[in-house]
Amino acid sequence: QVQLVESGGGLVQAGGSLRLSCAASGILFSVVAMAWYRQAPGKQRELVATITSLRSTNYADSVKGRFTISRDNAKNTVYLQMNSLKPEDTAVYYCSTASGSPYWGQGTQVTVSS
């Protein structure tokens, strides 16, 4: 059974930082590309960042230079370091597999106050 469990969300002031974690189980994590998505109220879910098994990364233009995706294969965990947060980053953040069968976590809320 595949499980993706996000953590690390919360309330932060604009300009602050948060680090999200997503612990995976039930998959051969080291060979799977992973992604972070987010969904703000009333908006469609959008892709934030991806990381391949070889640690190649891509980012949405809106987060480039502020967010960093990384992975620790020994811990089966993918991270999203979010710096210089803005109110428009407020959303529920989800991790997912980005290769093979699609799996999603339950999401973690990030709220950035102005």
C-alpha positions in Angstrom: 0.0 0.0 0.0 1.4 3.3 -1.1 1.4 6.2 1.4 2.6 9.8 1.0 2.4 11.8 4.2 3.1 15.5 4.2 4.0 17.6 7.2 5.5 21.0 8.0 2.7 23.3 7.0 1.5 26.1 9.2 1.0 29.8 9.6 3.9 32.2 8.8 4.3 35.9 8.1 5.2 37.2 4.7 8.9 36.9 4.2 9.2 33.9 6.4 10.2 30.3 5.6 8.7 26.9 6.0 10.0 23.4 5.1 7.5 20.8 4.0 8.3 17.1 4.2 6.7 14.2 2.4 7.4 10.7 3.7 6.8 7.9 1.2 6.2 4.2 1.8 5.1 1.3 -0.4 7.1 2.5 -3.4 10.7 2.1 -4.6 11.3 5.7 -3.7 14.8 6.1 -5.1 13.7 5.5 -8.7 10.5 7.6 -8.7 10.3 11.2 -9.7 8.4 13.3 -7.1 6.5 16.5 -7.2 4.9 19.2 -5.1 1.6 20.7 -6.1 -0.6 23.3 -4.4 -4.2 24.4 -4.5 -5.4 27.7 -3.3 -9.1 28.3 -2.5 -11.2 28.6 -5.7 -8.2 27.8 -7.9 -7.0 24.8 -9.8 -4.2 22.6 -8.4 -0.9 23.8 -9.8 2.5 22.2 -10.1 5.1 23.8 -7.9 8.2 21.7 -8.3 9.5 18.4 -9.5 12.6 16.3 -8.8 13.7 13.3 -10.8 15.4 10.2 -9.5 18.7 11.8 -10.6 17.8 15.0 -8.7 17.1 17.1 -11.7 14.7 19.8 -10.7 12.1 22.1 -12.2 10.0 24.9 -10.7 7.0 27.0 -11.5 8.0 30.5 -12.5 6.1 31.9 -9.5 8.4 30.1 -7.0 11.8 30.1 -8.8 14.5 31.5 -6.7 12.4 31.1 -3.5 11.5 27.4 -3.2 13.9 24.4 -3.3 12.8 20.8 -3.8 15.2 18.1 -2.6 15.0 14.4 -1.7 16.7 12.0 0.8 16.4 8.5 -0.6 17.7 7.0 2.6 14.7 8.4 4.4 12.2 8.0 1.5 11.4 11.7 1.9 11.0 14.6 -0.4 11.3 18.2 0.9 10.1 21.6 -0.2 12.1 24.5 1.4 10.0 27.7 1.0 11.7 31.0 1.6 10.5 34.6 1.1 6.9 33.4 1.4 4.2 35.6 0.0 0.5 35.7 0.8 -0.2 34.3 -2.6 1.7 31.2 -1.6 -1.2 30.4 0.7 -2.6 27.0 -0.3 -2.9 23.3 0.5 0.4 21.7 -0.6 0.4 18.1 -1.8 3.2 15.8 -2.7 2.8 13.2 -5.4 4.7 10.7 -7.5 5.7 12.2 -10.8 6.5 8.9 -12.6 4.8 5.6 -12.8 1.4 5.3 -11.2 0.1 8.6 -9.7 -0.2 8.7 -5.9 -1.1 11.7 -3.7 -0.7 12.7 -0.1 -3.5 14.2 2.0 -2.0 17.7 1.8 -0.7 20.2 4.3 -2.0 23.7 4.8 0.3 26.7 4.3 -1.0 30.1 5.3 1.1 33.2 4.7 -0.2 36.4 6.4 0.6 39.8 5.1 
